[in-house]
């Protein structure tokens, strides 16, 4: 069974905050590999999502949907 994840809310939030993906990588100290995985709607480690939420001041369900 494969989890269906969708990060469209994250991409919209970045646009709304006028922040690039590379800036998010630097500020949240996540790997570029994790960013690439999210770009393909693949799963990433929970601590990666927590780091992003700390930078964006949001909750996990504000940036990812699970179907």
Legacy VTK file of the C-alpha trace (Angstrom):
# vtk DataFile Version 3.0
C-alpha trace
ASCII
DATASET POLYDATA
POINTS 67 float
0.000 0.000 0.000
1.361 3.438 -0.956
0.437 6.578 0.936
-0.976 9.353 -1.221
0.560 12.610 -0.062
0.014 16.011 -1.582
2.093 19.107 -0.766
0.103 21.637 -2.821
-0.746 23.579 0.339
2.981 23.961 1.032
3.688 25.314 -2.462
0.784 27.774 -2.138
2.025 28.905 1.265
5.499 29.539 -0.154
3.951 31.668 -2.907
1.831 33.560 -0.367
4.924 34.216 1.790
7.021 35.075 -1.286
9.593 32.420 -0.321
11.480 30.200 -2.749
11.969 26.474 -2.232
15.731 27.028 -1.936
15.179 29.665 0.756
12.955 27.231 2.660
15.658 24.544 2.402
18.242 26.934 3.885
16.027 28.352 6.631
14.578 25.005 7.744
17.887 23.124 7.360
16.259 20.289 5.405
18.007 18.422 2.607
17.556 19.251 -1.050
16.703 15.561 -1.435
13.746 15.988 0.939
12.562 18.988 -1.089
12.844 16.959 -4.296
10.821 14.125 -2.737
8.076 16.561 -1.755
8.109 17.934 -5.295
7.176 14.425 -6.439
4.548 14.050 -3.671
6.666 11.378 -2.003
6.893 10.814 1.733
9.511 12.553 3.857
10.520 12.161 7.483
8.227 13.674 10.085
11.074 15.754 11.510
11.483 17.336 8.051
7.854 18.478 8.119
8.266 19.753 11.689
11.289 21.847 10.667
9.288 23.350 7.791
6.369 24.110 10.105
8.699 25.874 12.561
9.993 28.160 9.793
6.536 28.823 8.316
4.814 29.044 11.723
2.121 26.529 10.803
0.852 23.024 11.556
1.616 19.919 9.496
-1.931 19.749 8.122
-1.412 23.297 6.789
1.247 22.039 4.362
0.406 18.423 3.512
-2.721 16.457 2.631
-2.983 12.706 3.094
-5.426 10.899 0.806
LINES 1 68
67 0 1 2 3 4 5 6 7 8 9 10 11 12 13 14 15 16 17 18 19 20 21 22 23 24 25 26 27 28 29 30 31 32 33 34 35 36 37 38 39 40 41 42 43 44 45 46 47 48 49 50 51 52 53 54 55 56 57 58 59 60 61 62 63 64 65 66
